[in-house]
Amino acid sequence: MRTKTFCGLISICAALVLAGSALAQAYPTRTVRLIDGFSPGGSTDIVGRLIAQKLSDSFGQPVVVENRPGAAGTVATEMVAKSAPDGHVMLIVPLTFTVSPSLYKLPYDPVKDLLPVTLVAAAPLMLVVHPSVPVKSVAEFIAYAKANPGKLHFGSGGVGSTPHLAGEMLKSMAGIEATHVPYKGGGPALADLAGGQIQFMVENIPSTAPYVRSGKLVALGVTDVKRSPVLPEVQTLDESGLKGYQIIGWNGLFLPAGTPPAILNKLHAEVAKALALPDVKERLASMGFEGVGDSPAHFAAFVQAEMAKWAKVVKDANIRVE
């Protein structure tokens, strides 16, 4: 009797494995929607469209990017969290995904309602100043800020955005005073910085590098512990004296919780394969990004660590959304 039961369990397990394999082979069966919670043209949008194109090629089904901006990406996240868990709706997010739980009362649980797929790409930010600020290094910048308390203003794409948090972290670690000026997007903030209306920003390299190359802004340091291949002559903030200062901007993929493991694994494998393509590597590198493609488990642990990190920054800086 026990032998028959055991054999029956083996048969059931084998059937489940075969069913999962068949499900993965069939997926996707129709158009896949990649939801982006931010406006077209930003780094998240660019990375998303690059991956969507490669997935379309490998899947043999269209993968289309849909921009659903609103409330720092939480509108799009809620939509995906409440979508059918069949792999045909997925979400691409930036670092702010891990900040939102500390700023908003969310209509979803970022841990329970979403399934991490992979960290797609990562890139450091860069501290840039207007040429009117008489500094050429991080040390000179800190000394100038301390000698002129309250004189410096820094911009960002909004309260709780990555550049805002990066600026607050800079203030805290350097022991300086500066006033945050929120804008409706990083583009307008950079335009005002180039025009001299504000004095500095900590913004992503793809956005700041053109201003630095044209001489409209001065680069003082990048926020990784290693230099960027885009501007290798620019030191890191860590090597410039702010030991331990590290912020990596990133984009990652999520699915609705409950998506079958077979679909999760197939999607992860296809994204990792796309990130290994020479043209994808070249395109990402031109923007200062590095493709990652880590495992779902590793990405899940990374997201948890990021949430804890930014919760502390938000609390220490007493950041509130008006």
ZIKA-V239314 format. One record per backbone hydrogen bond with DSSP energy under -1.0 kcal/mol. NH is the residue of the N-H (numbers start at 1). CO is the residue of the C=O. If there is no record, write none. Layout:
NH:CO ; NH:CO
//
This chain:
5:1 ; 6:2 ; 7:3 ; 8:4 ; 9:5 ; 10:6 ; 11:7 ; 12:8 ; 13:9 ; 14:10 ; 15:11 ; 16:12 ; 17:13 ; 18:14 ; 19:15 ; 20:16 ; 21:17 ; 22:18 ; 23:19 ; 24:20 ; 25:21 ; 26:22 ; 27:23 ; 32:62 ; 33:88 ; 34:64 ; 35:90 ; 36:66 ; 42:39 ; 46:42 ; 47:43 ; 48:44 ; 49:45 ; 50:46 ; 51:47 ; 52:48 ; 53:49 ; 54:50 ; 55:51 ; 56:52 ; 57:53 ; 58:54 ; 59:55 ; 60:56 ; 64:32 ; 66:34 ; 68:36 ; 74:71 ; 75:70 ; 77:73 ; 78:74 ; 79:75 ; 80:76 ; 81:77 ; 82:78 ; 83:80 ; 86:84 ; 90:33 ; 91:254 ; 92:35 ; 93:252 ; 97:94 ; 98:95 ; 100:96 ; 102:99 ; 103:100 ; 104:100 ; 113:109 ; 115:255 ; 117:253 ; 120:251 ; 121:251 ; 122:290 ; 123:249 ; 126:203 ; 127:221 ; 128:201 ; 129:218 ; 130:199 ; 133:130 ; 135:133 ; 141:137 ; 142:138 ; 143:139 ; 144:140 ; 145:141 ; 146:142 ; 147:143 ; 148:144 ; 151:148 ; 154:179 ; 155:200 ; 156:181 ; 161:158 ; 165:161 ; 166:162 ; 167:163 ; 168:164 ; 169:165 ; 170:166 ; 171:167 ; 172:168 ; 173:169 ; 174:170 ; 175:171 ; 176:171 ; 179:152 ; 181:154 ; 183:156 ; 185:183 ; 189:185 ; 190:186 ; 191:187 ; 192:188 ; 193:189 ; 194:190 ; 195:191 ; 196:193 ; 197:192 ; 199:153 ; 200:153 ; 201:128 ; 203:126 ; 205:124 ; 208:204 ; 209:205 ; 212:208 ; 213:209 ; 214:210 ; 215:212 ; 216:211 ; 217:211 ; 218:129 ; 220:127 ; 221:127 ; 222:235 ; 223:125 ; 234:231 ; 237:222 ; 241:238 ; 242:237 ; 243:241 ; 245:242 ; 247:223 ; 249:123 ; 251:121 ; 252:93 ; 253:118 ; 254:91 ; 255:115 ; 257:113 ; 259:256 ; 264:260 ; 265:261 ; 266:262 ; 267:263 ; 268:264 ; 269:265 ; 270:266 ; 271:267 ; 272:268 ; 273:269 ; 274:270 ; 275:271 ; 277:274 ; 281:277 ; 282:278 ; 283:279 ; 284:280 ; 285:281 ; 286:282 ; 287:284 ; 288:285 ; 289:284 ; 290:122 ; 292:120 ; 293:119 ; 299:295 ; 300:296 ; 301:297 ; 302:298 ; 303:299 ; 304:300 ; 305:301 ; 306:302 ; 307:303 ; 308:304 ; 309:305 ; 310:306 ; 311:307 ; 312:308 ; 313:309 ; 314:310 ; 315:311 ; 316:312 ; 317:313 ; 319:314
//
